[in-house]
Amino acid sequence: MTTIRQRRVGKGTEAAEDQPSEETNVKPDGKILPDPPGGKLWSILSITVGGIVAISLGLLTSVYVATLHENDLWFSNIKEVEREISFRTECGLYYSYYKQMIQAASIQQGLHGLVYDNKTESVRTINILERMNVYQEVFLSILYRILPIQQYLEPVYFYIYTLFGLQAVYVIALYVTSWLLSGTWLSGLLAACWYITNRVDTTRVEFTIPLRENWALPFFAVQIAAITYLLRAHLQPAQERLTLMAVFIATFLFSLTWQFNQFMMLIQALALFILDCLDMLPTAKVTWLYIIQISGLLLVCVLQFFNSMILGSLLISFNVSVLIARTIQKNLKKGGLLNRLGKLIVHVLLVLCLTLLINKLIKKILNLESDEHIFKFLKAKFGFGATRDFDANLYLCEEAFGLLPLNTFSRLSSTLLFYVYGFVLFLLTVAAVIVAFRNLSSSNQVHLKDKMEEYTVTLKPDAAYSLVHTVLFGCLALSTMRMKYLWTSHMCVFASFGLCSTEVWKLILKCLHLYTSQRTQVIKYSIPLITLLYISFKFWPGIMDELSELREFYDPDTVELMNWIKSNTPNTAVFAGSMQLLAGVKLCTGRTLTNHPHYEDKNLRERTKQIYQIYAKRSPGEVHGILRSFGTDYVILEDSICYERRHSRGCRLRDLLDVANGHIMDGLGENEPDLKPSLYPRFCEEIKKNLPSYTMHFTRVFQNKTFHVYKLAKHK
């Protein structure tokens, strides 16, 4: 087992001061008046200072997480095999393709090896570029080969420094989004500080470097910043075109780097749909965003050799359905309140039915089943019937796919983030409900917009989008802990925007009958500054202690196993075992695998379930036959799985296999009435007794405290 040990040795009418809001200096005919010379100079100075602060904070965050990674593992001092072992589970699998491209005789041969790969899944040739999102590894490996840096920088450092560098992009994008929403870069500064001080809940890049989300989320943040700018009023045509291009590029890169992109963008599309239905966003801009999502995903589909899972995504079906439904219902936004509510209900039902119909049709035509495990998991998770499906239960029993733990909120509250977030969320939700009701009640939308200045409660389109975005992604995070990083980072943006927003404080002071322009400006700057001082004094000593704490990577059993495999098995040997361990076997030794952690393929899921019979109650002959059918030469058994105690009864891997096989589970506790005792003992336990019925099929060739390796007999 791996251990880390101590090292030895809202829409308002007032402009913000820092950056003019979109309402500033606008004639009644919509033309923008030029700023006075002094105001323009102040604006340039403010943008310059704000930009320098943003870049500085981004770079500091990169250095911070890189230092934590080095201090935690002593990465610069450990051996190459230990560095590779530190890339756990699927992280190791993705990094192995970067290593493969680096070690290839040429770029062409490296690409050929990925397109016609026969080492990731034994007795099968698969296209890695189609099945997995590894274009970033391909691009980075090519960049490393053509740049004159080989003598100065090892490939592994080029890789991890790139990921840490993307953290700078991430923080800058969050900073800019908050700045755009509030009109002051002080808001961006607060957002970045909250992101850093809540690092445990906002990122995990320092210990899961190659994970797909660490590549994708910076581009998602850039996309949100671009959408925030796009939704501002009075943009010039050239500005709008450039912003749409930025949204498209960010959407494309986000989609290219993460296999779960379609589900995240579906939530984003739902946010746009809700706001468009309530007249809180310009319809033309929403249409462009739908088209950008579809085109970005289709371009990724082409690059991934027409990956059928992308074509069968709910996102494409939903966006197409919305565009069709809007064409059918041309008078959707006309009429009184009841009339419009009726039309909206019909519209929502039409979109839902069209989405399901189109999606079903696409999957039927393509015979698509790659994502069925996700829907089985969701069905079981939200209580639509118990399941014995092995794949669904494998997800349900993992903590990362469970509900968000309550201690997350106590950590977020310690930095005041959650308190401020809840306060701003409540205020803007009330404002959104009022604005939505007013929009639906008005039959003359043009007249309504002309009268907007007369209303006390207003909400700008960019703020409205940010509100619905954070609510929907909050629901996702609450239901699935692994997705919390999409929510908590935007929580920093949303809370800091609310605390620095003229519109928010203006609304509060008007409700309290205390509003004056000067009082609003004083509060707008003083409260964030006090918050920043509190965060600095409370968390700066802890950050310094964290940076001074030195540890060391320590996993001698896995190192011993990898060294033995490299020294004592042929290069063509095929290994079976757990998904997590085999990813490391491929990375460290280059041997062929039977299965791996990239689970988005039906055949692989069925294969993994069969391989995992080594931990079930099966006869040695049956297990041998299963393993040999996949060309297995060696099988690795792990005591940590065979005698697992990490999960409770019913969620241990052996329990999931027993239930799937119709067998009674081990230990005290209830069993479902139709489960029966197995005729055979548990394979992973019984094989260690060296009984003749086992030794005729398996010969133990390696053993340490954690792993047992058996060579399979090749019977005719």
N, C-alpha and C positions, 0 to 999 in steps of 0.2 A: 504493500500500500504506500502511496505517496504521502509524505509529510513535509511540512516546512518547519525547520528547526532553527534555533538561534545559531548565527554564524560563528564558527570558530575562527580564531585569530582575533365702447359708447360713442355717438355722433354729436358733437357740440358745435357751438358757434364762436368759441374763442380760440385764438391761435396760441400754440405753445411758443415759448420764448426761443428755445433752441432751434426749432425747425418749424416753419410755417405749416399749419394744417392745410388741408385741401380747400378749405373755404376762404382762405386769406386772399385779399386783393382780387376778388372776382367781380366783374361787372354783371349787371342783370342779364346781359345777353350771353353770358357764359365765357367771355374773353377774360384772360388773366392780365391784370395790370402789372407793370414792372415794379419791383421792390424799390423803396428809397435807397440811396447809396449806403447810408449807415446800416440799414437792416440787412442789405446784401453782404456787406463786409462781415457783419456779426455772424450771419448764416454760414459763410465760407469758413470763418475761424472756428465756429462750433463744430461743423462737419469734419474739419481737419483734426481737431483735438479728439472728437469722438471716434474717428477712424483710427487714430494712433492708439487710443485706449483699447479699442476692439482687437486690433492686431496683437497688441502686447498681451492682453489677457488670453487670446488664443494660443500664442506661443508659450506662455507660462503654463497653461493647462497641459500642453503637449510635453513639456519638460517635466511637469509634476507626475503625470502618469508613467512616463518613461523611467523616472527615478524610482517610483514605487515598484515597478516591475523588476528593475535591477536589484533594489534592496531586498525584495521578497525572495528572489531566487539566486542571487549572486550570478546573474546570467553571464556576465563577462568572464567568469572564472570556471564555470562548470564545463564538462566535456560536451562534444557535439551530440552524442547520443542522449545525454541528459537534457540538453536544450530541446531536442526533438520530442522527447517523452513529455516535456512540460506542455506541449500542445496536445491537450487531452481530447479524446473522443473525436467528433467530427472536425475539430480544429486541425488535428493531425492529418486527417484525410485531405482537407483542402490544401494544406501546406505541402503535402507530398507531391501535388501536381506542379506547384511552383518549383520544387526541388527537381522534379523530373524534367521540366523544361530547361532548367539551368544546366543539368548534367547531360542533356541530349547533345549529340554531335553537331547538330545544326538546328536552327529554328524550325525549318521545314520538317525535320525528323521528329522534333519535339511535338509539333502540331499533329503529325501523322500518328504518333503514339497516343495522343489524347482522343483523336477521332476514331481510331481502331484499337481500343484498349481491351486487352484480354487478361489483365492482371488484377483488376479491381473486383471482378466477379468471375470465378473459375468456370470453365467450360462455356463461357459466353464472351462474345465480343460486343462491347458497348461503346457508344459515342459519349465521352465525358462532357464535351461541350454542349451536347443536347440535354443530357440528364442533370447536370449540375451547373450552378452559377459560379464558374471559375474563370471567367474572362479577365477578372482583375489579376489573378495569378499569372495568366498568360501575358497580359500587358506588362506587368511588373517584371517578369522574367526576361522578356524581350528588351525592356528598358535597361535592365541590369547588364545584359549582354552587350548592348551597343554603346553604353556610356563608359568612359575611361575611369571607372571607379573600382575595378576588381582588385587592384593592389592595395586599396585603402579601406575598403569596406566589404565585410563578409556578406554573402547573400542573405543570411538570416537577419542581419542588422538592417540591410536595405529594406527588407520586408517589414520588420516590426516598426522601424522608424517611419515608414510610409503610413502605417495604421495610426501611430501616435500623432503624426502630422495631420491626419484627417480629423483628429480631435480638435485641432486649432480651427479647421474649417467649421466644425460643428458648433463650437462656442461662438465664433464670429457670426454664424448664421442666426443663432439664438439671440445674440446681442442686437443684431440689425433688426430682427423681427420685433423685438420689444421696443426698440428705438422708433421704428416706423409706426407702431401702434400708439405710442404715448406722445411722440414728438420731441422727446428729450433723450440724449444718450445716457443720462443718469439711470434711466430705466434699464438700458442694456447692461450697464455696469452691475446693477443689482441682480439682474438675471444671471449673468456670468458667475457672480460670487455665490449665488444660491446653487448653481449647477456644481460648482467645485466643492462647496461645503457639504452638499448632499450626495457626494460622489458614490457612496455605497448604493444609493437608490437611483442614480441617474445614468450610470455607466458601469460596465464590467470589463472594459477593454484591457485593463492591465493584467488580467489573468485568463482571458479568453480571446487572445489577440486575433486569430484568423476567423473568428465567428462571422457569419455573413452579415449580421446586423451591425457589426462594427464598421463594415464597409458601407452599408446602405444608409444608416441613419444620418450621417452628415449630409448626404445628398437630399434626403427627405427634409431636413431642416432648411437647406438652401431653397428647396421647392416651396416650402411654406413661407419663407421670407419673400420670395418672388410673387407668390399669390397675394400676400399681404399688400405689397406695393401695387400689384395689378388692380386691386379692388378700391384703390383710392380714386377719387373723382378728379375730373379735369386733366387727365393725362393727355399729352400730345400724341398724335398717331404714331410718331416714331418711337416715343417712349413705350407705348402700348405694345408695338411690334417687338421691340427688344425684350420687354418683360415676358411676353408670351414665348419668345425663343428661350429665355432663361428657364422658364417653367418647364418647357419641353425637354431641354437638356438635362435638368435636374431629375425630372420624372423618368427619363430614359435610363440614366445612370443608377437611380434607385431601383428600377425594375430589373436592370441587368445584374445587379450584385446580390440580390436576395430572393430566394424562392418563395417567400411569403409576401412578396410585394403586392400581389393581386388582392389579398385580403385586407391589407392596410389601405390600399387605394380604394377599395370598395367602401370602407368606412368613410373615407374622404369624400367619395362620390355621394354617399348618403347625406353627409353634412351639406354639400352643395344643393342636393335635391330638396332637403327640408327648407333651407333658406330661400331657394328660388320659389318654392310653393308659397312661402309667406311674404314674398315681395321684399326681401331684405337684401338681395343681391341683384345686380344688373343681369338680366337674362342673357344678353349677348355674351358677356364675359363667362358666365357659367357654361354656356354652350361650347365656347372655345376650350374650357378646361375639360369638359367631357371628351371632346375630340382629341385633345392632347393626351389624356390618359389612354384612350383606345390606340392612338397611333404609336405612342411610346411602347405599349405592351406588344403591339403587332411587330414593331421593329425588333424587339427582343426575341419574339417568336421566330423571326427569320434568322437571326444570329444563332439561335439555339436549334437550328435545323428543323424548324416547324414543330417545336415541342407541343404535343397535343394537350398537355395540362394547361398551357397558357390559352390556347384557343377555346378550351372548355371552361374557362374561368367565369365566375359569376359577375366579375367586373365588366367584362365585355358585353355579356348578355344584359346587364342592368343598364349600362350607358346607352346601348342601342335601343333598348326598350323605352327609356326616357325620351330619347330623340323622336322615336316613332309616335309615342303617346302625345307628345307636345304638338306634333304635326296634325294628329287626329283631332285634338281638343284645342282649337285655335283661339277660342274665347274664354280660356281658363281664368284669366285675370280681370274679368268684367262682371258687374253685378253687385248686389248687396251682400251682407254678411251670410245669411242662410243660403242664398244662391251659390255663393263662392265656396262655402263649406261643403255643399253637396257636390259641386264640381270637383273639389279637391279629393273627396272620398272616392269618387269614381276614378279620378286620375291615379290615385295611389293603388287602387285595386287593379286598374288596367296595366300599370307599370309592373306590379307584382306578378300578375298572370303572364304577361309577355316575357318577363325575365325567366320565369320557370319554364315556359314553353320553349323559348329560344335555347336555353341552357340544356334542356332535356334533348332537344333535337340535335344540337351539336354533339353532345356526348353519345347519342345513339349512332350518328353518322360516323364518328371517329372511334366508336367502341372504347370510350375512355373510362378507365376505372382507377387511375393513378391517385386521385384525391378522395376516394371513397372512405378511407380510414379517418380523414379529418371530420367528415360528416357523421360517421359512426361515433367518434369521440364526442362531438358536440351534442349529439342526440342523447348519449348516456350522461354527459356532464350536466345537462340542464333538465334531467329527470324524465326524459321521454322513454322510460323503460330501461330495465337492467339489461346488461349484455354480457355474454361470455366470449365475445370477440377478443382474441388475444391482443391484437394491435390497439384497439380502443382502450383496453384495460392497462396496457403498457404505458399509455399517455396519462390515463386517469390516476395512476399510482405514483406518478412522478410529481414531486413537490413543485417543480417549475410550472406545471400545467394546472396546479390547484389554485384556490382562491388567494387573493393578496393577503398576507399575514397582517394582523392588526398592529404589530410592532413597527411596521413601516410608517404608520401615521405618527407614532410617538417620535421616531427619528426625524421625520419631516417637520414636526411641530417644534423640535428643539432649536431649529434655525429660524423659527417664526414663519417659515414658508407655508405650511399647511393652514395656519390661522389666517394669514393674509389671503391665500388662495380661496379659502371658504368664504371670506368676507366679500371679495371681489366677485366671486361666482354667484353669490346670492344677489348682489346688487344688479349685476348685468343680466341675470336670468329674469328678474322682475322687470327690468327695462325692456328686455327682448319680448316678454309676454305682452306688455303694454303696446309696444311698437307693432308686433304681429297682429294683435287685435285691431289696432287702428288701421293698419294696411288692408286687412280683410274687410273692414267695415266701410271703407271708402270706395265708392264706385268710380271716382274720377282720380286716377293715380297721378296725372299731371298736376292737377290742382293741389293734391296732397303734398307733392314735392315742393311746390311753390310756397306752401304754408309751413314747411318744416321748421323754419326759424322761430315760429310762434310757439312751438311745443317745448315744454319743460323737459320731457323725457324723450331722448333720441338715441339712436345707436348707429354708428358708422358701419358700412358694409364689412370693412376689415375686422372691426371688433366683433361684429356678429358672427363672422366666420370663425374667429378665434374661440369664441364662446362655445359654439356647437362642436367644433373640433375637439376641444378639451373635454366636453361632456361625453362624447362618443368614445374617445380613446380612454377616458376615465372608466367607463363601463367595461371596456375590454380589459384594462389592467386589473380591475376589481375581480373579474371572473377568471383571469389567467395571469398568474404572477410573472411569467416570462415576458409578457408584453408590457410590463410596467414602465420600461425605459422609454417607450413611446409617449407615455403620459407624463412622467415626472419631469422630463426635460421641458416639455411645453408648459407644465405647471410653473416652472421658474419664469418663463416668458409672460404667462398670463398674470401671475401675481405681481410681478414687477411693473407690468403695464398698468394694472389697476391702481397701484400705489403711486404712480407718477403721472396719472392721467388727469388732465384738466377737467374733462367731461365728468369723470367719476366724482371728484371732489366738489365740482360745481353742483352736481345732482344732490349730493349729501348735504351741502350747506344750504341749498335752496329748500330742501325738505325740513331743515332745522331753522329756517328763516334767518340764517346768518351769512348769506352770500354777499360777498363783495369780490371784485376782481383781484384786488391786492391780497386779500385773505386767502383766496384760492391758490395764488402763486406761492405764497409763503408756505402753506401746508404741503403743496405739491413737491416742494424741494426739501423742506425740513424733515418730514416723516421718512422719506427714503434715506436721507443722510444719517438720521438717527439709527435706522435699521442697519445700514452698512457699518456704522461704528459698533453696534451691538455684535454683529456677526464677526467683525474683525477681532474685537477684544475677547470674545468667547472661544472662537475656533482657531485663531492663529497659533496659540501655543500647542494645541493638539495636532495641527498640521505639521509643525516643526518637529514634534516628538515622533510623528509617523514617518517623516522623512529621515530621521536619525536612527530608526529601528532597523537593524541589519539581520537578515535571515539567510538561509541557504536551502537550495533544493536538495531533497534527500529521498531517494527511492531505489535502494540497492537491489531489491528483488526484481523490479522491472528492467533495470540496467543489465543485471545478470542474464535475464531471459533473452533480451535483445542481442546481447553479445554472443550467447550460445547459439541462437538461431543463425546469425551471420557466419559463425565459425563452423557449425556442424551440420548444416542442411544445404542441399543444392539450391541454386538460384531459381530453379523451376518448381520448387516444393510449394504445395498448396496447404494453407493453414485454415483451420476452422476454430471458432471460439466466439466470445462475446463481441458484439459490434464495436464497443468502445475500445477494447484491447486490440482488435484487428486493425483499426485505423492506425494505431501506433506501430504495429508490425509492418504495415506497408510503408510507412514513412521511414522507419529506422532500418529496415532490412531489405525492402524492395520485393519481398516474397508475394506470391499470389494469394488472394483472399477468397473465401467462400461467400462472405457477407460483410457489410459495412454500415455506418450510421446514417447515411443519406437515404431516408426512408420513403421518399416520394416515388415509389415504383411498386406496383402490385406483385410482380414476380419476385422482387427482392424481399418483400414482406413475407410472402409464403415461404421463401427459401430460409429466411431467418428463423421463422417459427420451427421449421424442420431441423435446422442446425441446433436450436436450443433444446432439442430433445435430449441432449447430453445432460441436462439438469432435470429431466423428467423421470418418471418411473417406466422405463422401457427396457426390453431385453437387450443384451449386448449384440446379438445378431441383428436386431432391428436398427439399432443405432449405427452399427458398422455399415449396414446397407444404405442407410440414409446419407451418411458422410461420404461413402464411396461414390454415390450417385452424383455428387458434386465434385468428384475428383480429388477428395481430401487425402493428403499424405500424413498430416500431423493434426492433432486436436489439442487445444490448450484448455485445461480446466482450472477454474479459479475458486479457491476456498471462500473468497469473499462473496461469491454468488451461491455456491453450493450450500454454505452454512449461513446464509444472509440473516442479519439481525437489524439492518438499517430500516427496513419497512416492517410494518405490523403484519400479522397473519392475514392473508387474503390479498396482500400486495407484494409479497416476495415473488421473485421471478418463478421459483419452483411452484408456488401456489397458482399463479396464472396459468402455467403449463398444465398442472394437475386438473384445474377446472376445465380448461379447453379440451383436455383429453378425456374428460368425464370421470376423473379419479378423485377420491377423497383427499383433502389437504392434510398435511402433517400437523401435529400439535393439538392442544386442547381448543375446543371451539366448535361452533355449529357448522354443518355442511348442508348443502341443498339436498333434498331427499332423493333425487335421481342420480347422485354421484355414487360411484361404487369403488370398493378397494381395488387397487391394481394387483395384477398377478405377479408383478416384478418389483424388486426394491429400486430405490433411486440410483440411477446409473452412476452419477458423479461420486457417490459414497461407496458403492459396491465395487467399483473398478479398482479401488485402492487396496482391496483385500487380496488381489492377485489370484483369484480363483481361476481354474482351468477354462471355464466357459468364457472368461474375459480375456485371458492371456492368449487364447487362440486367435483373437481378433486384434488385440491392442498390446503393444509393448512400451513400457515406460522408459523414456530416454532422457528425461530431465525432470528435476524436482528441486524446489526450494520452499521457503515458508509460505509462499503465496500461490505459486503456479505448479501445475503438473502437466508435462507434455507427453503425449502418447503417440507412437507411430502406428499407423494402421497396416494390418496385413493385407496384401494384395491377392485375395483368393481368385482362382480362375472361375 
